[in-house]
Amino acid sequence: MWTEEAGATAEAQESGIRNKSSSFSQIPVVGVVTEDDEAQGVFKPMDLNRVIKLLEETDKDGLEEKQLKFVKKLVRCYQNGLPLRDLAQIFKILNLCAGKIKNQPHFIESAYDIIKLCGLPFLKKKVSDEITYAEDTANSIALLGDLMKIPSSELRIQICKCIVDFYHAEPPKKHIPGYQQASSSYKIQMAEVGGLAKTMVQSMTLLENQLVEKLWVLKVLQHLSTSEVNCTIMMKAQAASGICTHLNDPDPSGQLLFRSSEILWNLLEKSSKEEVIQQLSNLECLLALKEVFKNLFMRGFSHYDRQLRNDILVITTIIAQNPEAPMIECGFTKDLILFATFNEVKSQNLLVKGLKLSNSYEDFELKKLLFNVIVILCKDLPTVQLLIDGKVILALFTYVKKPEKQKIIDWSAAQYEELQLHAIATLSSVAPLLIEEYMSCQGNARVLAFLEWCESEDPFFSHGNSFHGTGGRGNKFAQMRYSLRLLRAMVYLEDETVNKDLCEKGTIQQMIGIFKNIISKPNEKEEAIVLEIQSDILLILSGLCENHIQRKEIFGTEGVDIVLHVMKTDPRKLQSGLGYNVLLFSTLDSIWCCILGCYPSEDYFLEKEGIFLLLDLLALNQKKFCNLILGIMVEFCDNPKTAAHVNAWQGKKDQTAASLLIKLWRKEEKELGVKRDKNRKIIDFENLPGLSAEDFVTLCIIHRYLDFKIGEIWNEIYEEIKLEKLRPVTTDKKALEAIITASENIGKMVASLQSEIIESQARQDVQNEQKVYAKIQATHKQRELANKSWENFLARTSNAKTLKKAKRLQEKAIEASRHHKRPQNAIFHQTDIKGLNTTVPSGGVVTVESTPARLVGGPLADTDIALKKLPIRGGALQRVKAVKIVDTPKKSIPT
């Protein structure tokens, strides 16, 4: 047993002598530092395993006092930091102390002191220690979360302080020779690896009524949630719902709400947003958010309270995007609508009695957030009735008017302009759902009056600072843009009540007037906004005039003029990306809806060379426009005056309309993959691979399928007339008989074609069979000739007379093939070999100069072929340089 520090050292040395082979350096040690040594910062060796063994002992007198004594010495040794290589043993000692707390409360202080050391720097002896001891470090840090289960407030708070210190690293108090501090983020990384965030989230369930400890845990989670890894771990541990349900817990300090909202923000931003929303989309969480928001809205007056209120509203808006969230059931939707409209529509509800928003930045942001949440909420159809009850349309329309100079406005000019634009944008989403309320508020009249002010020359300096105010600085384009969007949304509902009211109020003339006014005052600086305004005007006109001749007549020549103006736009601008494509689409749509079907407008369009402009656009070969233009051309062809204009058109290089249309046809064929030969003839109509005769018989029926169906229908009509004993008039009877006869003839024709296919296939089968037989016959004949040749060969080799006879016949045949008259000065070369007793043809004989003499021995040694012997050289085989043809050797080899 250990009694003194020196004794402990001696005992360690004795142990080293006894074990010899087990080296002393393998035992983790700590330094027991004396006062003199402490000044020098030097560790003296101490056996940590013996400390662990001592703590594991039980049932000995005075053991607890001795254990506490050595733990204190241990704590004193590490007052400057914890070496990574000793961390696992130190945390094992901490775990042993924690395990004794239940029965031996004095060990709380020991555990507290060791945990306090964890806030000190971790020390490494080698650069590689951070990697070598990473697993031990991660497991050790994870143990801190498990120790939160110990029911000691002091211990839990110290654990939280220790973890918070991870994020506020400080250098060691004293420099220890041979050691250096681990990187500042090492503890944070190891906390992520060890999953500390999960155990800290789980510890929240142990702290239901312990506010101080709960605030410390929230502070820890706030720090941990700055990491995406930790946020993912926390999300999987259901941190979002666990924290949100306690938002409304009593807390005089206000820290609980602040830290909780910060954690929720981090979880939404740095983990799976969908999963977090799903966790928060329950009645309990939404009730907590509702109560918190109401309290802050009604009783929060400080800058901090207002900012926190807005944060809670943003979180609520994100949750409201989930259609499954019970926003209506918990009453939150109703309250939000009330808070959004109480300033504009007076309410007797006690929640807003005496409340008034200021023009502070936070209240201004709140107003915009409330408009935004209404847009989100209106996507859920059950919300519609609440919007009606809350008079949302009326509240929003209070902004759709020109600024009143004499009236004192609560907002600044810039704020009011932004809210005005935001309100009109909100109306574009809400008004189509509340048509009756829109009409009861005289919505069309208000919007048209506001557009009239937008077009007027009244002095107005807009700020254009907001998202909605883009492009509207110093002008009224932003107001006009959003007002037209609202009108377009209402017109495209195709509600006749709305559209009729608009037409009665002169909307068609007003839209044409605005368009002409914009054309007369070009604004290149805000070109994109102007193009959008023009597109919306044309779409509104198309929606109003479609299928209404009288409205098309009102559109008239003035409307045709603005259409022609757009069609004359430089084609190069279509690729600018500013919105000319959209404008052209809108223009073509307006031709279809506002001009076609109204003959005076059609004639005026033709007179102003509108067809020429359409063909010019078609010649641009823009596929996205072609279908629409061709459709318009087809409709215009019902007008007898159109053909002359089409035939008169000439494009580039004197291209005609017919040539253009044929070119488009070819392009379409190419895109469809239709095959043609060099003369542009069809080469694949029926050229389908892998079809049998039976398939072609079926294909005949497929080709005439529509004819058969029509014939079947007429036949049924004929049979019904006969069944009902009706007698058609003479002309109808003749027509019916002609149709029935034609249908029968088609059937007979198809049957005849099928017969021809079957007969052709039968003939083809016979021909194929004959070819097979001919091939078999040729094979047999060839085999017979081969056998006969073999018999002749055997006869020549086995009978000398037969061989001589064959030789004579061969020589005679050779002689008969020669020319008997030789040209003058010709050199005759003998081709046969004298004395050769063979009847097979012999070829030329060559002598290869490079052939070594040793290779010509054996059966050829007795021949008279003269071989030129060359000395053998070492190395690789050499290229044959020359060959010599021998005319008349005595003996030779047939080649």
NORNOR-V357651 format. One record per backbone hydrogen bond with DSSP energy under -1.0 kcal/mol. NH is the residue of the N-H (numbers start at 1). CO is the residue of the C=O. If there is no record, write none. Layout:
BEGIN
NH:CO
NH:CO
END
This chain:
BEGIN
8:4
9:5
10:6
11:7
12:8
13:9
14:10
15:11
16:12
17:13
18:14
19:15
20:16
21:19
22:19
23:21
26:23
27:24
30:46
32:44
38:34
39:35
41:37
42:37
48:28
52:48
53:49
54:50
55:51
56:52
63:60
66:62
67:63
68:64
69:65
70:66
71:67
72:68
73:69
74:70
75:71
76:72
77:73
78:74
82:121
84:123
86:83
90:86
91:87
92:88
93:89
94:90
95:91
96:92
97:93
98:94
99:95
104:100
107:104
108:105
111:107
112:108
113:109
114:110
115:111
116:112
117:113
119:116
120:117
123:82
124:180
129:126
132:128
133:129
134:131
137:133
138:134
139:135
140:136
141:137
142:138
143:139
144:141
146:142
147:143
148:145
149:146
150:147
152:150
156:152
157:153
158:154
159:155
160:156
161:157
162:158
163:159
164:160
165:161
166:163
167:164
168:165
179:176
180:124
182:122
186:183
189:185
190:186
191:187
192:188
193:189
194:190
196:191
199:195
200:196
201:197
202:198
203:199
204:201
205:202
206:203
207:204
210:207
214:210
215:211
216:212
217:213
218:214
219:215
220:216
221:217
222:218
223:219
224:220
225:221
226:223
227:224
231:227
232:228
233:229
234:230
235:231
236:232
237:233
238:235
239:234
242:238
243:239
244:240
245:241
246:243
247:244
249:246
258:254
259:255
260:256
261:257
262:258
263:259
264:260
265:261
266:262
267:263
268:264
269:265
270:266
271:267
276:272
277:273
278:274
279:275
280:276
281:277
282:280
286:282
287:283
288:284
289:285
290:286
291:287
292:288
293:289
294:290
295:291
296:292
297:293
298:294
299:295
300:296
306:302
307:303
308:304
309:305
310:306
311:307
312:308
313:309
314:310
315:311
316:312
317:313
318:314
319:315
320:316
322:319
325:322
327:325
330:326
331:328
332:327
333:327
335:331
336:332
337:333
338:334
339:335
340:336
341:337
342:338
345:341
352:349
355:352
364:360
365:361
366:362
367:363
368:364
369:365
370:366
371:367
372:368
373:369
374:370
375:371
376:372
377:373
378:374
379:376
380:377
383:380
384:381
387:383
388:384
389:385
390:386
391:388
392:387
395:391
396:392
397:393
399:396
401:399
416:412
417:413
418:414
419:415
420:416
421:417
422:418
423:419
424:420
425:421
426:422
427:423
428:424
430:426
431:427
433:430
434:431
438:434
439:435
440:436
441:437
442:439
443:438
446:442
447:443
448:444
449:445
450:446
451:447
452:448
453:449
454:450
455:451
470:467
472:469
474:462
475:472
480:476
481:477
482:478
483:479
484:480
485:481
486:482
487:483
488:484
489:485
490:486
491:487
492:488
493:490
494:491
499:495
500:496
501:497
502:498
503:499
504:500
505:501
506:503
507:502
510:506
511:507
512:508
513:509
514:510
515:511
516:512
517:513
518:514
519:515
520:516
527:524
530:526
531:527
532:528
533:529
534:530
535:531
536:532
537:533
538:534
539:535
540:536
541:537
542:538
543:539
544:540
545:541
546:542
548:545
552:548
553:549
554:550
555:551
556:552
559:555
560:556
561:557
562:558
563:559
564:560
565:561
566:562
567:563
568:564
569:566
573:570
574:571
575:572
576:573
583:579
584:580
585:581
586:582
587:583
588:584
589:585
590:586
591:587
592:588
593:589
594:590
595:591
596:591
598:595
602:598
603:599
604:600
605:601
606:602
607:603
608:604
609:606
610:605
613:609
614:610
615:611
616:612
617:613
618:614
619:615
621:618
625:622
626:622
629:625
630:626
631:627
632:628
633:629
634:630
635:631
636:632
637:633
638:635
639:636
642:639
645:641
646:642
647:643
648:644
651:655
654:651
660:656
661:657
662:658
663:659
664:660
665:661
666:662
667:663
668:664
669:665
670:666
671:667
672:668
674:669
677:681
680:677
683:675
688:686
696:692
697:693
698:694
699:695
700:696
702:698
703:699
704:700
705:702
708:704
709:705
710:706
711:707
712:708
713:709
714:710
715:711
716:712
717:713
718:714
719:715
720:716
721:717
722:718
723:719
724:720
726:721
733:729
734:730
735:731
736:732
737:733
738:734
739:735
740:736
741:737
742:738
743:739
744:740
745:741
746:742
747:743
748:744
749:745
750:746
751:747
752:748
753:749
754:750
755:751
756:752
757:753
758:754
759:755
760:756
761:757
762:758
763:759
764:760
765:761
766:762
767:763
768:764
769:765
770:766
771:767
772:768
773:769
774:770
775:771
776:772
777:773
778:774
779:775
780:776
781:777
782:778
783:779
784:780
785:781
786:782
787:783
788:784
789:785
790:786
791:787
792:788
793:789
794:790
795:791
796:792
797:793
798:794
799:795
803:799
804:800
805:801
806:802
807:803
808:804
809:805
810:806
811:807
812:808
813:809
814:810
815:811
816:812
817:813
818:815
826:823
836:833
838:836
847:884
851:848
855:852
856:853
861:858
863:860
884:847
886:845
END
